[in-house]
């Protein structure tokens, strides 16, 4: 058995290297280690044995090293050799030398040879796994194609040739069904090494898959003339991508759409009918958000840059279009811009404005024009005035003087305390003043305002 295992070793090493794509040195190291394990199993672990590969003969040679000692001091034949015996092997030997004695590998025996064979096979498998891992680690972020083989716990197992990939349920497009033998394409999103070998995760739901499809389909993107700035998807339903170009002669949206929509349609077919909106990216976040919410028309935009939030006002007739089915349009636009977007109709915005103006006019000495200025500066209630810093209030037109700013804060604070002391809630504007912009509605709002101010003993 041992003789069969180690005969023509050079041929075996070359063949395994070619078939498995494994470096020759890796196989030689595996064989040497296997021979050492087999030798120690036969001769004992405490003996000093080394393995060397002889390229000339194509064999792994085993050498047992022993210390040369005087005959009178000779104790253990397993690790020592007398000077007389050492001189027979090597005429140049001397005391305290370490002399190597060649062992006959054919004497390793059947069990030892089988052990060696198992180690060689394991080393070859480990090396093969490492090669596959390295190959797909380099390919991570690319699109791969394979054959669907089976489904395990909801995950599609894809044959990629040298190994398999998994498409977990969360990375699949909802509603897609693949039968064994179907060709399937996906994005190599993750490659990790496990005790069972490389684990490759493919995705058909990742935004990066959509980006890669456009790179493959649109030459201008591949060449770098057109750049995809961001992408957002709800797999199988709808997606948005934002594009730009530094070449004024190129229309980035048109390049992605293609002649009669041919380019984008090829991608839609690959994604099983997923609708794709291609929008123009803009450095101005306000314009970009408006583009992202297309096809809805935008009336006004209110920014909160510190919290990356945006209130977007649209005509009443455009509200459902801006929000989209089950909020899909605004959700995708929020992902695309990375800002929180709050959609509001003109009617609701007018109601909020009227409420804020009414609320601010409760402050002693406040008139409608001043309240408008405060509201447009980002303060929509007496509570926000009371909580503000003097330097923030000084940004409001007419309140650039520190004393005026401080007085406004103080008046708002005192007003809130007055309502609290009397156990009253801060009043709200009559709803009629929001819905009906006629003089009678305004009159009723003004009358309520005067009534509330009179309760507190203040005048406008």
C-alpha positions as CSV (number, residue, x, y, z in Angstrom):
1,X,0.0,0.0,0.0
2,X,2.8,2.4,1.0
3,X,4.7,1.5,-2.1
4,X,1.6,2.2,-4.3
5,X,1.0,5.5,-2.5
6,X,4.5,7.0,-2.9
7,X,5.6,5.5,-6.2
8,X,5.9,8.0,-9.1
9,X,5.3,10.8,-6.6
10,X,6.6,13.5,-9.0
11,X,3.9,12.5,-11.6
12,X,1.2,12.6,-8.9
13,X,2.3,16.1,-7.8
14,X,2.3,17.4,-11.4
15,X,-1.1,15.9,-12.2
16,X,-2.8,17.2,-9.0
17,X,-1.3,20.6,-9.6
18,X,-2.7,20.8,-13.1
19,X,-6.1,19.3,-12.3
20,X,-6.7,21.4,-9.2
21,X,-4.7,24.5,-10.1
22,X,-2.7,24.1,-6.9
23,X,0.9,25.3,-6.5
24,X,3.4,22.5,-6.7
25,X,5.1,23.6,-3.4
26,X,1.8,23.3,-1.5
27,X,1.4,19.7,-2.6
28,X,5.0,18.9,-1.8
29,X,4.6,20.4,1.7
30,X,1.5,18.3,2.2
31,X,3.2,15.1,1.1
32,X,6.2,15.9,3.4
33,X,3.9,16.5,6.4
34,X,1.9,13.3,5.6
35,X,5.1,11.3,5.5
36,X,6.2,12.8,8.9
37,X,2.8,11.9,10.5
38,X,3.0,8.4,9.1
39,X,6.7,7.9,10.3
40,X,5.9,9.2,13.8
41,X,2.9,7.0,14.1
42,X,5.2,4.0,13.3
43,X,8.5,5.0,15.1
44,X,7.2,7.2,17.9
45,X,6.7,10.9,18.4
46,X,9.8,11.5,20.4
47,X,12.2,10.6,17.6
48,X,13.7,13.4,15.6
49,X,12.6,12.7,12.0
50,X,12.7,15.1,9.0
51,X,11.2,14.8,5.5
52,X,12.9,16.1,2.4
53,X,11.7,16.0,-1.2
54,X,14.3,14.8,-3.7
55,X,13.4,16.4,-7.0
56,X,15.9,14.3,-8.9
57,X,14.3,11.0,-7.9
58,X,10.8,12.4,-7.3
59,X,10.6,10.9,-3.8
60,X,10.1,12.1,-0.3
61,X,13.0,10.9,1.8
62,X,12.8,10.4,5.6
63,X,15.9,11.0,7.8
64,X,16.1,10.2,11.5
65,X,18.7,12.3,13.3
66,X,20.7,10.9,16.3
67,X,23.3,12.4,18.5
68,X,26.8,10.9,18.3
69,X,28.0,9.8,21.8
70,X,30.8,7.8,23.3
71,X,30.0,4.1,23.7
72,X,30.4,4.4,27.5
73,X,27.7,7.1,27.6
74,X,25.3,5.4,25.1
75,X,21.8,5.1,26.8
76,X,18.9,5.4,24.3
77,X,19.2,4.0,20.8
78,X,16.1,5.9,19.7
79,X,17.9,9.3,19.9
80,X,21.6,8.3,20.2
81,X,24.2,6.5,18.2
82,X,27.7,5.4,19.2
83,X,30.8,7.0,17.6
84,X,31.8,3.6,16.2
85,X,28.4,3.1,14.4
86,X,28.3,6.7,13.2
87,X,31.8,6.4,11.6
88,X,30.4,3.4,9.6
89,X,27.7,5.7,8.2
90,X,29.8,8.8,7.8
91,X,33.6,8.7,8.1
92,X,33.7,12.4,9.1
93,X,31.4,12.0,12.1
94,X,32.6,13.2,15.5
95,X,31.3,13.3,19.0
96,X,28.2,15.5,19.7
97,X,27.4,15.7,16.0
98,X,23.8,15.1,14.8
99,X,23.9,12.4,12.1
100,X,21.0,11.7,9.7
101,X,20.0,8.1,9.0
102,X,17.8,7.5,6.0
103,X,14.6,5.5,6.8
104,X,13.0,3.2,4.3
105,X,9.5,4.7,3.5
106,X,8.2,1.4,2.2
107,X,8.4,0.2,5.8
108,X,5.7,2.6,7.0
109,X,3.0,0.0,6.7
110,X,-0.6,0.0,5.4
111,X,-2.2,2.0,8.2
112,X,0.5,4.7,8.2
113,X,0.3,5.0,4.4
114,X,-3.5,5.4,4.6
115,X,-3.0,8.2,7.2
116,X,-0.6,9.8,4.9
117,X,-3.1,9.6,2.0
118,X,-5.8,11.2,4.1
119,X,-3.6,14.1,5.1
120,X,-2.6,14.7,1.5
121,X,-6.2,14.7,0.3
122,X,-7.1,17.1,3.2
123,X,-4.3,19.4,2.3
124,X,-5.3,19.4,-1.3
125,X,-8.9,20.2,-0.4
126,X,-7.8,23.0,1.9
127,X,-5.5,24.4,-0.9
128,X,-8.4,24.1,-3.4
129,X,-10.8,25.9,-1.1
130,X,-8.2,28.7,-0.6
131,X,-7.8,29.1,-4.3
132,X,-11.6,29.3,-4.8
133,X,-11.9,31.8,-1.9
134,X,-9.2,34.0,-3.3
135,X,-10.7,33.9,-6.8
136,X,-14.2,34.9,-5.7
137,X,-12.8,37.4,-3.2
138,X,-11.3,39.2,-6.1
139,X,-14.6,38.9,-8.0
140,X,-16.7,40.3,-5.2
141,X,-18.8,43.2,-6.5
142,X,-19.1,41.6,-10.0
143,X,-22.1,39.9,-11.7
144,X,-21.9,36.1,-12.0
145,X,-24.1,33.6,-13.8
146,X,-24.7,30.0,-13.0
147,X,-27.3,27.1,-13.0
148,X,-29.9,26.8,-10.3
149,X,-29.5,23.4,-8.7
150,X,-31.8,23.2,-5.7
151,X,-33.5,25.1,-2.9
152,X,-32.3,24.7,0.7
153,X,-34.3,26.4,3.5
154,X,-35.6,29.0,1.0
155,X,-32.1,29.7,-0.4
156,X,-31.4,29.0,-4.1
157,X,-28.2,27.0,-4.6
158,X,-26.4,28.1,-7.8
159,X,-23.7,26.1,-9.5
160,X,-20.9,28.5,-10.6
161,X,-18.7,25.7,-12.0
162,X,-15.9,25.3,-9.4
163,X,-18.1,26.0,-6.4
164,X,-21.7,26.9,-5.4
165,X,-23.3,30.2,-4.4
166,X,-26.3,30.9,-2.2
167,X,-29.1,33.3,-2.8
168,X,-30.8,33.7,0.6
169,X,-34.6,34.6,0.6
170,X,-33.8,38.2,1.5
171,X,-31.6,38.6,-1.6
172,X,-34.2,37.2,-4.0
173,X,-36.7,39.2,-6.0
174,X,-40.2,38.5,-4.5
175,X,-42.3,36.3,-6.8
176,X,-39.4,34.8,-8.8
177,X,-39.4,31.1,-9.1
178,X,-36.4,29.1,-10.4
179,X,-36.5,25.4,-11.3
180,X,-33.4,23.1,-11.2
181,X,-31.5,23.7,-14.5
182,X,-32.6,27.3,-15.0
183,X,-29.8,29.8,-15.7
184,X,-29.6,32.5,-13.0
185,X,-27.6,35.7,-12.7
186,X,-26.8,37.7,-9.6
187,X,-24.4,40.1,-7.8
188,X,-21.6,38.6,-5.8
189,X,-22.2,40.6,-2.6
190,X,-20.3,38.6,0.0
191,X,-17.5,36.0,0.1
192,X,-16.5,34.5,3.4
193,X,-14.3,31.6,4.5
194,X,-16.0,29.0,6.7
195,X,-15.0,25.6,8.2
196,X,-16.8,24.0,5.3
197,X,-15.1,26.0,2.7
198,X,-15.8,29.3,0.9
199,X,-19.4,30.6,1.3
200,X,-20.5,32.8,-1.6
201,X,-23.6,35.0,-1.3
202,X,-25.3,36.2,-4.4
203,X,-28.0,38.8,-4.6
204,X,-30.7,39.8,-7.1
205,X,-32.2,42.4,-4.7
206,X,-29.1,44.5,-4.0
207,X,-29.0,48.1,-5.3
208,X,-25.5,47.4,-6.4
209,X,-26.8,44.7,-8.8
210,X,-28.9,47.4,-10.5
211,X,-25.9,49.6,-10.8
212,X,-23.8,46.8,-12.3
213,X,-26.5,46.0,-14.8
214,X,-26.5,49.6,-16.0
215,X,-22.7,49.5,-16.2
216,X,-23.0,46.5,-18.5
217,X,-25.8,47.9,-20.6
218,X,-24.7,51.6,-20.9
219,X,-21.2,52.2,-22.5
220,X,-21.2,55.7,-21.2
221,X,-21.3,54.5,-17.6
222,X,-18.7,51.8,-18.2
223,X,-16.4,54.5,-19.8
224,X,-17.0,56.9,-16.9
225,X,-18.7,59.6,-19.0
226,X,-21.9,59.1,-17.1
227,X,-21.8,58.3,-13.3
228,X,-24.4,56.7,-11.1
229,X,-24.5,58.7,-7.9
230,X,-27.0,56.6,-5.9
231,X,-29.6,53.9,-6.4
232,X,-32.6,52.7,-4.4
233,X,-34.8,49.6,-5.0
234,X,-37.8,47.8,-3.8
235,X,-37.0,44.6,-5.6
236,X,-39.5,43.4,-8.2
237,X,-41.6,46.6,-8.0
238,X,-39.8,49.9,-8.5
239,X,-36.3,51.4,-8.5
240,X,-34.7,54.8,-8.9
241,X,-31.1,55.7,-9.9
242,X,-29.6,59.2,-9.9
243,X,-27.1,60.0,-12.7
244,X,-24.8,62.8,-13.7
245,X,-22.2,63.7,-16.3
246,X,-19.3,66.2,-16.5
247,X,-19.6,66.2,-20.3
248,X,-22.2,68.9,-21.3
249,X,-22.7,67.2,-24.7
250,X,-24.0,64.1,-23.1
251,X,-27.5,63.6,-21.7
252,X,-27.0,61.2,-18.8
253,X,-30.7,60.2,-18.5
254,X,-31.0,59.7,-22.2
255,X,-27.9,57.6,-22.3
256,X,-29.3,55.3,-19.7
257,X,-32.7,55.1,-21.4
258,X,-31.3,54.3,-24.8
259,X,-32.9,54.5,-28.2
260,X,-36.6,54.0,-27.8
261,X,-35.9,52.8,-24.2
262,X,-33.9,49.8,-25.4
263,X,-31.2,49.9,-22.8
264,X,-33.4,50.4,-19.7
265,X,-35.9,47.8,-21.1
266,X,-33.2,45.1,-21.2
267,X,-32.5,45.7,-17.5
268,X,-36.2,45.7,-16.7
269,X,-36.6,42.3,-18.3
270,X,-33.6,40.9,-16.3
271,X,-35.3,42.2,-13.1
272,X,-38.7,40.6,-14.1
273,X,-40.5,43.8,-14.9
274,X,-39.2,46.1,-12.1
275,X,-40.0,49.7,-13.1
276,X,-37.0,52.0,-13.1
277,X,-37.0,55.8,-12.8
278,X,-33.8,57.5,-14.0
279,X,-33.4,61.0,-12.4
280,X,-30.8,63.7,-12.8
281,X,-28.5,64.1,-9.8
282,X,-27.9,67.7,-8.5
283,X,-25.4,69.1,-6.0
284,X,-28.3,71.2,-4.7
285,X,-30.1,68.8,-2.4
286,X,-33.4,70.7,-2.9
287,X,-33.3,70.2,-6.6
288,X,-32.2,66.7,-6.3
289,X,-35.1,65.9,-4.0
290,X,-37.5,67.4,-6.5
291,X,-36.0,65.3,-9.3
292,X,-36.2,62.2,-7.1
293,X,-39.9,62.7,-6.5
294,X,-40.7,62.9,-10.2
295,X,-43.1,62.8,-11.8
296,X,-44.8,64.7,-9.0
297,X,-44.7,68.6,-9.2
298,X,-43.2,70.4,-6.2
299,X,-44.5,73.7,-4.8
300,X,-42.2,74.5,-1.9
301,X,-39.4,72.8,0.0
302,X,-38.4,73.5,3.7
303,X,-35.0,72.3,4.8
304,X,-33.6,71.2,8.2
305,X,-30.0,70.7,7.3
306,X,-28.9,69.9,10.8
307,X,-31.2,66.8,11.0
308,X,-31.1,66.2,7.2
309,X,-34.9,66.5,7.0
310,X,-37.0,68.1,4.3
311,X,-40.7,69.1,4.2
312,X,-41.9,69.1,0.6
313,X,-45.2,70.9,-0.3
314,X,-47.0,69.7,-3.4
315,X,-50.4,70.7,-5.0
316,X,-53.3,68.8,-3.5
317,X,-53.8,67.0,-6.8
318,X,-50.2,65.8,-6.8
319,X,-50.2,64.5,-3.2
320,X,-50.9,60.8,-4.0
321,X,-48.5,60.9,-6.9
322,X,-45.7,62.3,-4.8
323,X,-46.3,59.7,-2.0
324,X,-46.8,56.8,-4.5
325,X,-48.6,53.5,-4.0
326,X,-48.2,52.6,-0.3
327,X,-45.6,55.4,0.1
328,X,-43.3,53.8,-2.4
329,X,-42.3,56.9,-4.4
330,X,-41.3,59.0,-1.3
331,X,-39.6,56.0,0.3
332,X,-37.4,55.5,-2.7
333,X,-36.7,59.2,-3.0
334,X,-35.6,59.3,0.6
335,X,-33.2,56.4,0.1
336,X,-31.9,58.0,-3.0
337,X,-31.2,61.4,-1.3
338,X,-30.4,59.9,2.2
339,X,-32.7,62.6,3.6
340,X,-35.9,62.2,5.6
341,X,-38.7,63.5,3.4
342,X,-42.1,64.6,4.6
343,X,-44.7,65.2,1.9
344,X,-47.4,67.8,2.6
345,X,-50.3,69.1,0.4
346,X,-50.7,72.9,-0.2
347,X,-53.9,72.8,2.0
348,X,-52.0,71.1,4.9
349,X,-49.1,73.5,4.5
350,X,-51.5,76.5,4.6
351,X,-53.2,75.0,7.7
352,X,-49.8,74.7,9.4
353,X,-48.8,78.2,8.4
354,X,-52.1,79.7,9.7
355,X,-51.7,77.7,12.9
356,X,-48.1,78.9,13.4
357,X,-49.0,82.6,12.7
358,X,-52.0,82.4,15.0
359,X,-49.8,80.8,17.7
360,X,-47.0,83.4,17.3
361,X,-49.4,86.3,17.4
362,X,-50.3,85.4,21.0
363,X,-47.0,86.9,22.0
364,X,-47.6,90.5,23.4
365,X,-47.0,93.2,20.8
366,X,-46.8,90.8,17.9
367,X,-48.5,91.7,14.6
368,X,-49.1,89.5,11.5
369,X,-46.1,90.8,9.6
370,X,-43.7,90.2,12.4
371,X,-45.2,86.7,12.9
372,X,-44.7,86.0,9.2
373,X,-41.0,87.0,9.5
374,X,-40.5,84.7,12.5
375,X,-42.3,81.8,10.9
376,X,-40.3,82.1,7.6
377,X,-37.1,82.1,9.8
378,X,-37.9,78.6,11.0
379,X,-39.7,79.3,14.3
380,X,-43.3,78.0,14.1
381,X,-44.5,78.3,17.7
382,X,-44.0,80.2,20.9
383,X,-42.5,77.1,22.4
384,X,-39.7,77.1,19.7
385,X,-39.1,80.8,20.5
386,X,-38.9,80.2,24.2
387,X,-36.4,77.3,23.7
388,X,-34.2,79.2,21.3
389,X,-30.8,80.9,21.9
390,X,-30.4,84.7,21.6
391,X,-28.0,84.3,18.6
392,X,-30.6,82.1,16.8
393,X,-33.4,84.7,17.3
394,X,-31.0,87.4,16.0
395,X,-31.2,85.8,12.5
396,X,-34.8,86.9,12.3
397,X,-35.3,90.2,10.4
398,X,-36.1,93.0,12.9
399,X,-34.5,91.1,15.9
400,X,-30.8,91.6,15.1
401,X,-30.4,93.5,18.3
402,X,-29.5,91.2,21.3
403,X,-32.0,93.1,23.6
404,X,-34.9,92.7,21.2
405,X,-34.0,89.0,20.7
406,X,-33.9,88.4,24.5
407,X,-37.2,90.3,25.0
408,X,-38.9,88.0,22.4
409,X,-37.6,84.9,24.2
410,X,-38.7,86.3,27.6
411,X,-42.2,87.3,26.3
412,X,-42.7,83.8,24.9
413,X,-41.5,82.2,28.1
414,X,-43.8,84.3,30.3
415,X,-46.7,83.6,27.9
416,X,-46.3,79.8,28.2
417,X,-46.0,80.1,32.0
418,X,-49.2,82.2,32.1
419,X,-51.2,79.5,30.3
420,X,-49.6,76.8,32.5
421,X,-50.4,78.7,35.7
422,X,-54.1,79.0,34.6
423,X,-54.3,75.4,33.6
424,X,-55.0,76.3,30.0
425,X,-53.6,74.8,26.8
426,X,-52.1,77.0,24.2
427,X,-55.1,77.7,21.9
428,X,-55.2,76.7,18.3
429,X,-56.4,78.6,15.2
430,X,-60.0,77.9,14.1
431,X,-60.0,75.2,11.4
432,X,-62.3,77.4,9.3
433,X,-59.5,79.9,8.8
434,X,-57.4,77.2,7.1
435,X,-60.0,75.8,4.8
436,X,-61.9,79.0,3.9
437,X,-59.7,81.9,3.1
438,X,-62.7,84.3,3.0
439,X,-63.0,87.4,5.1
440,X,-65.6,85.8,7.5
441,X,-63.2,83.0,8.4
442,X,-60.3,85.4,9.0
443,X,-62.6,87.6,11.1
444,X,-63.5,84.6,13.3
445,X,-59.8,83.8,13.7
446,X,-59.0,87.3,14.7
447,X,-61.9,87.4,17.1
448,X,-60.7,84.2,18.8
449,X,-57.2,85.6,19.0
450,X,-58.5,88.8,20.7
451,X,-60.5,86.7,23.1
452,X,-57.5,84.6,24.1
453,X,-55.3,87.7,24.5
454,X,-57.9,89.4,26.7
455,X,-58.0,86.4,29.0
456,X,-54.3,87.0,29.7
457,X,-54.7,90.8,29.9
458,X,-52.5,91.5,26.8
459,X,-53.0,93.6,23.7
460,X,-51.8,93.2,20.1
